[in-house]
Each structure stands twice: as structure tokens, then as C-alpha cells.
Amino acid sequence: MYAQAMNQKVMQLTVIGTGESLLRIQKRLSCAAAELGITLQVGIDKSPEAWGLTYVQTSAVMAQGKCLLTGLKRTEDIVTILRTWLAKNTSGCAGNAK
């Protein structure tokens, strides 16, 4: 709510995976969001099959039902992926990137 009051972009993501790779991708997403000046709302799903993914494809990050990335990417790569997604999905929007 505070981010929205400041007119900051809020991006809702679902991270799919388990264990250490899940923790690592969460940390990298957090660092990427800080660099981009956005707020993330992250849900966690430990059932890749529910998303049509295999265990090998986890950790995966989904936004609006679309897979943004699979596997453990470098933070710099995640910044690029999120920046590209935001550019394509927030044109004309003031604030939320839901």
C-alpha cells in the first residue's frame, strides 16, 4: 500500500520451486527489484506440475500466467528480464504493473 501511495510500480510474481534454489531466486528477485525501484508481491507455489512445468524447470518465475524465467539466473539478467517485461506491460499505466 505504501508503494502504491508513492506511485511506485508494484509487480506481482509467483515463484515456483522448492529448497535452496527457491531461496536464491527470491533473494535475486529482491535485489533486482531494488535496482529497478519497484516493489514485488511474491507468491510461492511448490507444485511445478500445476503450472505445466517439470521439476528440472524450477525455480521458475511467473507473471500474469506467463513464465518470465526458469532456473537460477544472475541478478543482472533478472534486472533485464523484469525491465523488459515492465516496458511491455505497463505502457500507459501510472503505478501498478499487475
C-alpha positions as CSV (number, residue, x, y, z in Angstrom):
1,M,0.0,0.0,0.0
2,Y,2.8,2.4,0.8
3,A,4.5,1.8,-2.6
4,Q,1.2,2.5,-4.3
5,A,0.7,5.7,-2.4
6,M,4.1,6.8,-3.6
7,N,3.1,5.9,-7.2
8,Q,5.7,3.2,-7.3
9,K,5.3,0.2,-9.6
10,V,4.1,-3.0,-7.9
11,M,4.8,-6.3,-9.7
12,Q,3.0,-9.5,-8.7
13,L,5.0,-12.6,-9.3
14,T,4.7,-16.3,-8.5
15,V,7.9,-18.2,-7.8
16,I,7.7,-22.0,-8.4
17,G,10.1,-24.3,-6.8
18,T,11.5,-25.6,-3.5
19,G,14.5,-25.7,-1.4
20,E,17.7,-23.7,-1.8
21,S,17.0,-22.7,-5.4
22,L,13.7,-21.1,-4.3
23,L,15.5,-19.1,-1.6
24,R,18.2,-18.0,-4.0
25,I,15.8,-16.8,-6.7
26,Q,13.8,-14.9,-4.1
27,K,16.9,-13.1,-3.0
28,R,17.9,-12.3,-6.6
29,L,14.4,-11.0,-7.4
30,S,14.6,-8.8,-4.3
31,C,17.9,-7.4,-5.4
32,A,16.7,-6.8,-9.0
33,A,13.5,-5.1,-7.8
34,A,15.6,-2.8,-5.6
35,E,17.7,-1.8,-8.6
36,L,14.7,-1.1,-10.7
37,G,12.9,0.8,-7.9
38,I,9.8,-1.5,-7.9
39,T,8.0,-3.4,-5.2
40,L,7.4,-7.1,-5.6
41,Q,4.5,-9.1,-4.3
42,V,5.7,-12.7,-4.5
43,G,3.6,-15.8,-4.1
44,I,5.2,-19.2,-3.8
45,D,4.0,-22.4,-5.3
46,K,5.8,-25.7,-4.7
47,S,3.9,-27.6,-7.3
48,P,5.5,-27.2,-10.7
49,E,3.1,-29.7,-12.3
50,A,0.2,-27.3,-11.6
51,W,1.9,-24.8,-14.0
52,G,2.8,-27.4,-16.7
53,L,6.4,-27.4,-15.6
54,T,8.8,-30.2,-14.6
55,Y,11.0,-30.2,-11.5
56,V,14.0,-29.6,-13.8
57,Q,12.5,-26.3,-14.9
58,T,12.3,-24.9,-11.4
59,S,12.9,-22.4,-10.0
60,A,10.5,-20.6,-12.3
61,V,9.1,-17.1,-12.1
62,M,5.6,-16.4,-13.5
63,A,3.9,-13.1,-14.1
64,Q,0.2,-12.9,-15.2
65,G,0.4,-16.6,-16.0
66,K,3.4,-16.3,-18.3
67,C,6.8,-17.7,-17.5
68,L,9.4,-15.0,-17.2
69,L,12.4,-17.2,-16.4
70,T,13.4,-20.7,-15.4
71,G,16.4,-21.8,-13.5
72,L,18.8,-19.7,-11.4
73,K,19.7,-16.6,-13.5
74,R,22.2,-14.0,-12.5
75,T,20.7,-10.9,-10.8
76,E,21.8,-8.7,-13.7
77,D,19.9,-11.0,-16.1
78,I,16.8,-10.8,-13.9
79,V,17.0,-7.0,-13.9
80,T,17.0,-7.1,-17.7
81,I,14.1,-9.6,-17.9
82,L,12.0,-7.6,-15.4
83,R,12.8,-4.3,-17.1
84,T,11.7,-5.7,-20.5
85,W,8.5,-7.2,-19.0
86,L,7.6,-3.9,-17.3
87,A,8.2,-1.9,-20.6
88,K,5.9,-4.2,-22.5
89,N,3.2,-4.5,-19.8
90,T,2.9,-1.0,-18.2
91,S,2.7,1.4,-21.1
92,G,0.1,3.9,-20.3
93,C,-0.2,2.7,-16.7
94,A,0.6,5.0,-13.8
95,G,1.6,2.8,-10.9
96,N,0.7,-0.8,-10.9
97,A,2.3,-3.4,-13.0
98,K,-0.1,-6.2,-12.1
